[in-house]
Amino acid sequence: MNHYWINAGLALVVSSALLSLPSLPAHGLDAVYCTNCGTEWTQLMNKAMQVKQLANQAQQLSTQINQYKDMLTNSNGVSQHLWGKAMSDFNQLNQLMGRSRSLAYSAGDLDGHFANRYGTYDAYLNKKMGANDWKNKYAQWSKEGSDNALYTMKGLGLHASQLQNDQLLQQRLQAMASSAQGRMEALQVANMMAAQNADQLMKLRELMMLQLQMQANFIAQQQDRQAVQDAASKNYFKVIPTQTGGKTMTDLY
């Protein structure tokens, strides 16, 4: 209740008290004596004080009601919780890389797969590869090289589509943050935005792992190719019986 209504109440009390006073006679020459004027004015002041007290109580009640409304507003949470789909996105990428002929970091028994696919110089030296072995190796290198590049590009395309969803989610969270009314609602929106930022950091790490996987596959293939060629050259020169300075080529190697 504001000062306007307080003044209005006081004016109403004063008017009522004045109307209750004895009226003056019609002719003003006669003397007028008021025997109860002191009592009337005392009652008038008491009523004015009561009005002021009531106004203060009304103001306190209004303040308490507003505080209660603030408590209710601050205790209300958001109606919809929005979270990212980081784990689902990771699974999609792992499934995509699993269809590739190149080795993926998520493959099970990685040691066994690597040993079966890539050999060492000593292993190729003892194997003495024939025409079919060379044919199979060239086919393996070609398929692995193309799959390494192809599925890496597909992984980047999958990340690009996921990025659009992440941007839409970020925009919705920003809109919720700008319209948050209570402390609880603002804290919940802040937690969702923090979780979204954590998801983005995890996806950035995943992109780095994808790049490192592509580089590791390329290095492994080049090492395997070099080991095969070196072992084949060694075995080739071992079987040449040409004399060189009293020694055969086999003795020189």
Secondary structure, DSSP 8 states (H G I E B T S, - for coil): --HHHHHHHHHHHHHHHHHHS----SSTTS----SSHHHHHHHHHHHHHHHHHHHHHHHHHHHHHHHHHHHHHHH---S------HHHHHHHHHHHHHTSSS--TT-SSHHHHHHHH---HHHHHHH---HHHHHHHHHHHHHHHHHHHHHHHHHHHHHHHHHHHHHHHHHHHHHHHHT--SHHHHHHHHHHHHHHHHHHHHHHHHHHHHHHHHHHHHHHHHHHHHHHHHHHHHHHHHT---EETTEEHHHH-
